Amino acid sequence: QSVLTQPPSVSEAPRQRVTISCSGSSSNIGNNAVHWYQQLPGKAPKVLIYYEDLLPSGVSDRFSGSKSGTSASLAISGLQSEDEADYYCAAWDDSLNGYVFGTGTKVTVL
Amino acid sequence: EVQVVESGGGLVKPGGSLRLSCAASGFTFSSYTMNWVRQAPGRGPEWVSSISSSSSYIYYADSVKGRFTISRDNAKNSLYLQMNSLRAEDTAVYYCARDRDSGSYHLDYWGQGTLVTVSS
């Protein structure tokens, strides 16, 4: 069981907006950088957001991230069918002395 | 073009050993911390281990500590994972991933993965 908790699934219609939460603690999100990964079916994870709110080159600006205290969020606006994937938050945990991934959220476009 | 390519996966019996390799190209391998991340079937990613650029700092997940050993050869642009005393729960796709900012765990490049199956 991961120390970073995400909702198992979210779904919304095309062109709408969804938000995925990631709840942690002071030993991980509260004290370290949060990164978000997207995993398409059968593919390796790919970094989507790094250092809470930065977008890698080539990632659509429909994706955005934020952090407040011991929680972080990923938002996807203008939802498209190609956004159907699993999304994971991740952060270093000072207590575990390890890098932890969130429980994962499956995004479905209705 | 940055590339990391894993190899060495396969079928092994419980209690057996396996050595994974990761060949890196397209970047100065010796300047980056590298990681192994695994993903069991139907599960999310699980970080396994990391090694700093000069091998000075090495970390392991509790689930593999004492059984797995990470190493690197900067002259060969290669990363390794020696896995001993393998268990059924070690069955997973194992990915090699680069840490862009050494210690930030911003894993910016991942390989395609190599499948390890532990079964009798």
Interface residues (C-beta under 8 A of the other chain):
Chain A: S2 A33 H35 Y37 Q39 A44 P45 K46 V47 Y50 Y51 P56 D86 Y88 A90 A91 W92 L96 N97 G98 Y99 V100 F101 G102 T103 G104
Chain B: N35 V37 G44 P45 E46 W47 S50 Y59 Y60 A61 D62 Y95 R100 S104 Y105 H106 L107 D108 W110 G111 Q112 G113
